[in-house]
């Protein structure tokens, strides 16, 4: 089992994705191999000795990029089997991040305009021939960056009511049971799995809670509207095109 310190992973993200991206635990939780590879290719071109005006033996930045890529590739390939070590991380990154305090979106440059400026849409030809979630669809079309896709996932998670609160409201759990579940460190990291393991909830109840949680959370694409990246019309158009694309592609093999 591989083991990485949290600070090493965060520093590796900064090397590949740059200082303009907000790097935190949530970013690590959602990072995907395709995003790591895309960031690596861009940074490798920028730091390769052949592309630099510096002497050919000045390869420090390029070496750092390669080291960061190998570390994040191993981490993102299978988070469920990787262990994060070090004093700055008490739990595995297979666990969901703690729910941070919601910060309202910053005022955007084009927020006051009715129609945001168009982005460089790569067109349908840039899409892989498989079914895609809306975030990946927008990313492959070139409408959003990988960092914006991650930010939207983090934003959606912040809006999502936690299932413990829903279960307490429905009378399925007491406050004492919720404290017991939160303090239990079994082999399962997620609240629902720990609740089942402790006998506080059934598998069926957890599935009902998760389904209700998804139904009442804000739509993923709403983030891009609130940030001024897309208008409501543009978002609906891309969702329609995504559905057409998925209808033509077979579901991904598992």
ROLOKOL-982051 format. One record per residue: x, y, z of N, C-alpha, C in turn. Coordinates in steps of 0.1 Angstrom, whole numbers, padded with zeros to 4 digits, always signed. Example, Ala and Ser with C-alpha at 12.3 -4.5 7.8 and 13.67 -1.06 7.14 Angstrom:
<rs>
+0132-0057+0078+0123-0045+0078+0132-0033+0078 +0128-0022+0071+0137-0011+0071+0129+0000+0079 
</rs>
This chain:
<rs>
+0008-0012+0000+0000+0000+0000+0009+0012+0000 +0006+0021-0009+0014+0034-0010+0009+0043+0001 +0018+0052+0005+0015+0062+0015+0021+0075+0012 +0012+0086+0013+0017+0099+0010+0013+0109+0021 +0021+0118+0024+0017+0129+0034+0008+0139+0027 -0001+0144+0034-0011+0154+0029-0003+0166+0023 +0007+0171+0030+0014+0183+0025+0021+0179+0011 +0026+0167+0010+0032+0163-0003+0023+0164-0014 +0010+0158-0012+0000+0158-0022-0004+0172-0026 -0006+0181-0016-0010+0195-0018+0000+0202-0026 +0013+0200-0023+0024+0207-0030+0025+0202-0044 +0022+0188-0046+0023+0183-0060+0011+0189-0068 +0000+0191-0062-0011+0198-0069-0007+0212-0073 +0000+0219-0065+0004+0233-0068+0014+0233-0080 +0022+0223-0080+0032+0222-0091+0025+0219-0104 +0015+0210-0104+0009+0207-0117-0002+0217-0121 -0010+0222-0111-0022+0230-0115-0019+0245-0113 -0008+0249-0107-0005+0263-0106-0011+0269-0093 -0006+0281-0090-0010+0288-0078-0023+0295-0080 -0029+0296-0092-0042+0303-0094-0053+0294-0090 -0051+0281-0088-0062+0272-0085-0062+0270-0069 -0074+0270-0064-0075+0269-0049-0073+0254-0045 -0062+0251-0040-0058+0237-0036-0061+0235-0022 -0070+0225-0019-0073+0221-0006-0077+0206-0005 -0082+0202+0006-0085+0187+0008-0096+0183-0002 -0106+0192-0004-0117+0189-0013-0112+0187-0027 -0102+0195-0031-0096+0194-0045-0090+0180-0046 -0083+0175-0036-0077+0162-0036-0087+0151-0037 -0098+0153-0030-0109+0143-0029-0115+0141-0043 -0116+0151-0051-0123+0150-0064-0114+0148-0076 -0101+0149-0073-0091+0149-0085-0093+0136-0092 -0092+0136-0106-0093+0125-0114-0081+0122-0123 -0078+0110-0126-0066+0107-0135-0065+0115-0147 -0076+0117-0154-0076+0125-0167-0072+0139-0164 -0076+0145-0153-0072+0159-0150-0058+0160-0147 -0052+0150-0140-0038+0150-0136-0030+0149-0149 -0034+0140-0158-0027+0138-0171-0027+0151-0179 -0039+0157-0180-0040+0170-0188-0031+0181-0182 -0031+0182-0169-0023+0192-0162-0008+0189-0164 -0005+0177-0164+0010+0173-0166+0014+0176-0180 +0006+0173-0190+0011+0176-0204+0013+0191-0206 +0004+0199-0200+0006+0213-0201+0018+0218-0194 +0021+0214-0182+0032+0218-0174+0045+0213-0180 +0045+0200-0185+0057+0194-0191+0062+0202-0203 +0052+0207-0211+0056+0215-0222+0062+0228-0218 +0057+0234-0207+0062+0247-0202+0076+0246-0196 +0079+0234-0189+0091+0233-0182+0102+0225-0188 +0099+0218-0200+0108+0210-0206+0121+0218-0209 +0133+0213-0207+0145+0220-0210+0146+0225-0224 +0141+0217-0233+0142+0221-0248+0134+0234-0251 +0124+0237-0242+0115+0248-0244+0119+0260-0236 +0130+0259-0228+0135+0270-0219+0147+0277-0225 +0148+0290-0221+0159+0298-0225+0171+0295-0217 +0169+0289-0205+0179+0286-0196+0188+0274-0201 +0200+0272-0196+0209+0261-0200+0202+0248-0200 +0206+0239-0208+0199+0226-0209+0200+0218-0197 +0210+0220-0188+0211+0212-0176+0203+0218-0165 +0195+0228-0167+0186+0234-0157+0173+0227-0158 +0172+0216-0152+0160+0207-0154+0152+0206-0141 +0155+0214-0131+0148+0213-0118+0133+0213-0119 +0127+0223-0126+0113+0225-0127+0107+0213-0134 +0113+0208-0144+0108+0196-0152+0108+0184-0143 +0119+0182-0135+0119+0171-0126+0108+0171-0116 +0106+0183-0110+0095+0185-0100+0081+0182-0106 +0079+0186-0119+0066+0183-0126+0065+0168-0127 +0075+0161-0131+0074+0146-0133+0072+0139-0120 +0078+0144-0109+0077+0138-0096+0062+0140-0091 +0057+0152-0093+0043+0155-0089+0033+0147-0097 +0036+0145-0110+0027+0137-0118+0026+0123-0114 +0038+0117-0111+0038+0103-0106+0031+0101-0093 +0033+0111-0084+0026+0110-0071+0011+0111-0072 +0006+0121-0080-0008+0123-0081-0015+0113-0090 -0007+0107-0099-0013+0096-0107-0016+0084-0099 -0006+0081-0090-0008+0069-0081-0019+0072-0071 -0020+0084-0066-0030+0088-0057-0044+0087-0063 -0046+0094-0075-0059+0095-0081-0064+0082-0087 -0054+0073-0090-0058+0060-0097-0067+0052-0088 -0064+0051-0075-0073+0043-0066-0072+0049-0052 -0080+0059-0049-0079+0065-0036-0083+0055-0025 -0092+0046-0029-0097+0037-0018-0086+0028-0012 -0075+0026-0019-0064+0017-0014-0052+0025-0010 -0052+0038-0012-0040+0046-0008-0042+0052+0006 -0032+0052+0013-0032+0057+0027-0024+0070+0027 -0030+0080+0034-0023+0093+0035-0017+0093+0049 -0004+0095+0050+0004+0094+0062+0008+0108+0067 +0014+0109+0078+0020+0121+0083+0011+0127+0094 +0017+0135+0103+0010+0141+0114-0001+0151+0110 +0000+0156+0097-0010+0165+0093-0023+0159+0087 -0023+0145+0087-0035+0139+0082-0039+0127+0091 -0050+0128+0098-0054+0117+0107-0062+0106+0101 -0067+0108+0089-0076+0098+0083-0072+0096+0068 -0077+0085+0062-0075+0082+0048-0082+0091+0039 -0077+0094+0027-0084+0103+0018-0095+0095+0011 -0097+0083+0014-0109+0076+0009-0122+0081+0016 -0119+0088+0028-0130+0094+0035-0134+0107+0029 -0147+0110+0030-0152+0123+0025-0146+0134+0033 -0143+0146+0027-0138+0157+0035-0148+0163+0044 -0143+0169+0055-0152+0175+0064-0160+0186+0056 -0172+0188+0060-0181+0198+0053-0177+0212+0057 -0171+0220+0048-0166+0233+0051-0177+0243+0052 -0174+0254+0058-0184+0265+0059-0186+0271+0045 -0198+0272+0042-0201+0277+0028-0197+0292+0027 -0190+0295+0016-0186+0308+0013-0194+0312+0000 -0201+0323+0001-0209+0327-0011-0199+0331-0023 -0203+0328-0035-0195+0331-0047-0190+0345-0048 -0178+0347-0052-0173+0361-0054-0180+0368-0065 -0180+0381-0065-0186+0389-0076-0177+0386-0088 -0184+0383-0098-0177+0379-0111-0177+0391-0120 -0167+0391-0129-0165+0402-0139-0177+0404-0148 -0184+0393-0152-0195+0394-0161-0208+0391-0155 -0209+0391-0142-0221+0386-0135-0233+0396-0138 -0230+0409-0140-0241+0418-0142-0246+0417-0156 -0239+0411-0165-0243+0410-0179-0253+0399-0181 -0262+0401-0190-0273+0391-0193-0267+0379-0199 -0258+0381-0208-0252+0369-0215-0237+0370-0214 -0231+0360-0207-0216+0359-0205-0209+0358-0218 -0196+0362-0219-0189+0360-0232-0187+0346-0235 -0188+0342-0248-0186+0328-0252-0172+0323-0249 -0171+0310-0245-0158+0304-0244-0154+0297-0257 -0142+0292-0257-0137+0285-0269-0143+0271-0269 -0154+0269-0274-0160+0256-0275-0153+0247-0285 -0148+0236-0281-0141+0227-0290-0150+0219-0300 -0163+0219-0296-0173+0212-0305-0174+0197-0301 -0184+0191-0307-0187+0177-0303-0176+0167-0307 -0167+0171-0317-0157+0162-0322-0146+0160-0311 -0146+0168-0301-0136+0166-0290-0140+0157-0279 -0152+0152-0280-0158+0144-0270-0154+0129-0271 -0150+0122-0260-0148+0108-0260-0162+0101-0263 -0161+0090-0270-0173+0083-0273-0178+0074-0262 -0182+0080-0251-0188+0073-0240-0197+0083-0233 -0206+0078-0224-0215+0086-0217-0208+0095-0207 -0212+0107-0205-0204+0117-0197-0214+0124-0188 -0210+0126-0175-0217+0135-0167-0215+0149-0172 -0224+0158-0168-0224+0172-0173-0211+0179-0171 -0205+0177-0160-0192+0184-0157-0181+0179-0167 -0180+0166-0169-0170+0161-0178-0174+0165-0193 -0186+0166-0196-0191+0170-0209-0186+0184-0212 -0188+0193-0202-0184+0207-0204-0169+0208-0205 -0162+0200-0197-0147+0200-0197-0142+0196-0211 -0147+0185-0216-0142+0180-0229-0146+0190-0240 -0157+0197-0239-0161+0206-0249-0152+0219-0248 -0145+0220-0237-0136+0232-0236-0144+0244-0230 -0156+0242-0225-0164+0253-0219-0159+0257-0206 -0154+0247-0198-0149+0249-0184-0135+0243-0183 -0127+0247-0174-0114+0241-0171-0116+0230-0161 -0106+0222-0160-0107+0211-0150-0108+0216-0136 -0101+0227-0133-0102+0233-0120-0116+0238-0117 -0123+0244-0127-0137+0249-0125-0146+0237-0123 -0143+0226-0130-0152+0214-0128-0151+0209-0113 -0139+0209-0108-0137+0205-0094-0144+0215-0084 -0142+0228-0087-0148+0238-0079-0163+0236-0078 -0169+0233-0090-0184+0231-0090-0188+0219-0082 -0180+0208-0082-0183+0196-0074-0182+0200-0059 -0172+0207-0055-0170+0211-0041-0182+0220-0037 -0185+0230-0046-0196+0239-0043-0209+0231-0041 -0212+0221-0049-0224+0213-0048-0224+0206-0035 -0213+0200-0031-0212+0193-0019-0215+0202-0007 -0210+0214-0007-0213+0223+0004-0228+0226+0005 -0235+0226-0006-0249+0229-0005-0257+0217+0000 -0251+0206-0001-0259+0193+0002-0261+0191+0017 -0274+0189+0021-0276+0186+0035-0270+0172+0039 -0265+0171+0051-0259+0159+0055-0269+0149+0059 -0267+0136+0056-0277+0126+0058-0281+0124+0072 -0271+0127+0081-0274+0126+0096-0285+0135+0100 -0285+0147+0095-0295+0157+0098-0308+0153+0092 -0308+0148+0080-0321+0143+0074-0327+0132+0082 -0318+0122+0086-0323+0111+0094-0328+0115+0108 -0322+0125+0114-0327+0130+0127-0340+0137+0125 -0342+0145+0114-0354+0152+0111-0366+0142+0109 -0362+0131+0103-0373+0120+0100-0375+0111+0112 -0367+0113+0122-0369+0104+0134-0362+0091+0133 -0353+0089+0123-0346+0077+0122-0334+0076+0131 -0328+0087+0135-0317+0087+0143-0319+0098+0154 -0313+0095+0166-0313+0105+0177-0300+0112+0176 -0299+0123+0184-0287+0131+0184-0275+0123+0190 -0279+0114+0200-0269+0106+0206-0263+0096+0196 -0272+0090+0188-0268+0080+0178-0259+0087+0168 -0262+0099+0164-0254+0107+0154-0240+0109+0160 -0239+0113+0172-0226+0115+0179-0218+0102+0179 -0225+0091+0182-0218+0078+0182-0213+0074+0169 -0221+0076+0158-0216+0073+0145-0205+0082+0141 -0205+0094+0144-0194+0104+0140-0181+0100+0147 -0182+0095+0159-0170+0092+0167-0165+0077+0164 -0173+0070+0156-0169+0056+0154-0159+0055+0142 -0148+0048+0144-0137+0047+0134-0136+0032+0130 -0146+0028+0122-0145+0014+0117-0138+0013+0104 -0140+0002+0097-0133+0001+0084-0140+0009+0073 -0152+0014+0075-0159+0022+0066-0158+0036+0070 -0156+0045+0060-0153+0059+0063-0166+0068+0062 -0175+0064+0053-0187+0073+0051-0197+0071+0062 -0204+0081+0065-0214+0081+0076-0224+0070+0074 -0230+0068+0062-0240+0058+0060-0235+0044+0063 -0222+0041+0058-0217+0028+0060-0214+0025+0075 -0209+0036+0082-0207+0034+0097-0220+0032+0104 -0230+0039+0100-0243+0038+0106-0249+0024+0105 -0247+0018+0093-0251+0004+0091-0243-0006+0099 -0230-0003+0099-0221-0012+0107-0224-0012+0122 -0229-0001+0127-0232+0000+0141-0247-0004+0143 -0254-0007+0133-0268-0012+0135-0278+0000+0137 -0274+0012+0134-0283+0024+0137-0292+0026+0125 -0288+0022+0113-0296+0023+0101-0295+0011+0093 -0305+0008+0085-0305-0003+0075-0299+0001+0062 -0295-0008+0054-0290-0005+0040-0301+0003+0033 -0313-0002+0034-0324+0005+0027-0326+0019+0031 -0325+0022+0044-0327+0035+0049-0316+0044+0044 -0303+0039+0044-0292+0047+0038-0295+0051+0024 -0299+0041+0016-0302+0044+0002-0313+0055+0000 -0323+0054+0008-0334+0064+0008-0329+0078+0012 -0320+0078+0022-0314+0091+0026-0306+0097+0015 -0298+0089+0009-0289+0094-0002-0297+0098-0014 -0307+0091-0017-0316+0095-0028-0323+0109-0026 -0328+0110-0013-0334+0123-0010-0324+0134-0009 -0312+0131-0005-0301+0141-0004-0298+0146-0018 -0297+0137-0028-0294+0141-0042-0306+0150-0048 -0318+0146-0044-0330+0153-0050-0331+0167-0045 -0327+0170-0033-0329+0184-0028-0316+0193-0029 -0305+0187-0033-0293+0195-0034-0294+0204-0047 -0286+0215-0047-0286+0223-0059-0281+0216-0071 -0285+0219-0083-0280+0213-0095-0266+0217-0097 -0258+0207-0102-0244+0209-0104-0241+0221-0114 -0248+0222-0125-0246+0233-0134-0249+0247-0129 -0257+0248-0119-0261+0261-0113-0248+0269-0109 -0238+0262-0105-0226+0268-0101-0220+0278-0112 -0221+0273-0124-0215+0280-0136-0224+0293-0139 -0237+0292-0136-0245+0303-0138-0242+0314-0127 -0241+0309-0115-0238+0319-0104-0225+0325-0105 -0215+0318-0111-0202+0323-0113-0201+0332-0125 -0211+0333-0133-0211+0341-0145-0203+0334-0157 -0201+0321-0156-0194+0314-0166-0204+0310-0178 -0216+0307-0174-0226+0304-0184-0239+0311-0180 -0247+0314-0190-0261+0319-0188-0270+0307-0186 -0282+0309-0181-0292+0298-0179-0295+0292-0193 -0296+0300-0203-0299+0295-0217-0287+0286-0221 -0275+0291-0220-0263+0283-0224-0263+0269-0216 -0265+0270-0203-0265+0258-0195-0275+0248-0200 -0287+0252-0202-0298+0243-0207-0294+0237-0221 -0288+0246-0229-0285+0241-0243-0274+0230-0242 -0264+0232-0233-0254+0221-0231-0259+0209-0225 -0269+0210-0216-0275+0198-0209-0282+0190-0220 -0289+0197-0229-0297+0191-0239-0287+0183-0249 -0276+0190-0252-0266+0184-0261-0259+0172-0254 -0257+0173-0241-0251+0162-0234-0260+0150-0234 -0273+0152-0232-0283+0141-0233-0283+0134-0246 -0282+0142-0257-0281+0137-0270-0269+0128-0272 -0257+0134-0267-0245+0126-0268-0246+0113-0261 -0251+0113-0249-0252+0101-0241-0261+0091-0247 -0272+0096-0254-0281+0087-0260-0275+0079-0272 -0264+0085-0277-0258+0078-0289-0246+0069-0284 -0243+0070-0271-0231+0062-0267-0236+0051-0257 -0229+0040-0257-0232+0030-0248-0227+0033-0234 -0234+0028-0224-0228+0031-0210-0215+0025-0208 -0206+0032-0200-0193+0027-0198-0193+0013-0191 -0184+0005-0195-0183-0009-0190-0177-0008-0176 -0182-0015-0166-0177-0016-0153-0170-0029-0150 
</rs>
